[in-house]
């Protein structure tokens, strides 16, 4: 039958302890996950038979998203029809998780001072996308990092993660595109990853630095998985793939 979406904010004022003004203010600045993001996770649609296992897997997939703290699917028989031959309407109940995560820490360790700072948002504009920015200063070392993740690229089952890291000794860029096994009935999965790292490396001999050079490394990974066997009690899967790593070594200018 029909599908109804009941979306709750992070804090529920009807729950004792969550009616504090701080939580109310947090709800106001939090953008609720959009209905189409929840809809994309459903493993069945109106007009298809009810499947309890698919419902459990849908709940599991929703809870695996770091912007959902609670997920429940309820099948409600329409009046005049029973579970056996009637029509069921579906209620999808979800409750958001708090997704804005600032970070800051400072101190000393091993004789070096460190300062770590950054912010991560796991549900940009309620679309389920993640953006994170981090920086770190440890002694004379500096590091900055930016990540972007999309769990459902253009509404498909493909997931995308990108990374850029910059340090005083070099930088790294990378991307991961994969289509996972999102249910027991999923026939296959794919995974493609690529990274490129350029940085200054050092060689030591008994603790003494003996050489410095530039290392440029490219790593490509490709994997394909498939459902080999399935019965009422088990599902067997197999994966095959390869990894190619290539490095170039260049002298420093000095």
ABEGO torsion letter per residue (X at the ends): XBBBBBBBBABBAABBGAABAAAAAAAAABBBBBAAAAAAABABBBGBBBBAAAAAAAAAAAAABAABABBBBBBBBBBGBBAAABBBBBBBBBBBBBABBBBBBBEBBGGBBBBBBEBBBABBGGAGBBBBBBBBBBEABBBBBBBBBBABBGGBABBBBBBBBBBAAEBBBBBBBBBBBABAABABBBBBBBBBBBBBBBBBBGGBBABBBBBBBBBBBBBBBBBABBBAABBBBBBBBBBBBBBBBBBBAX
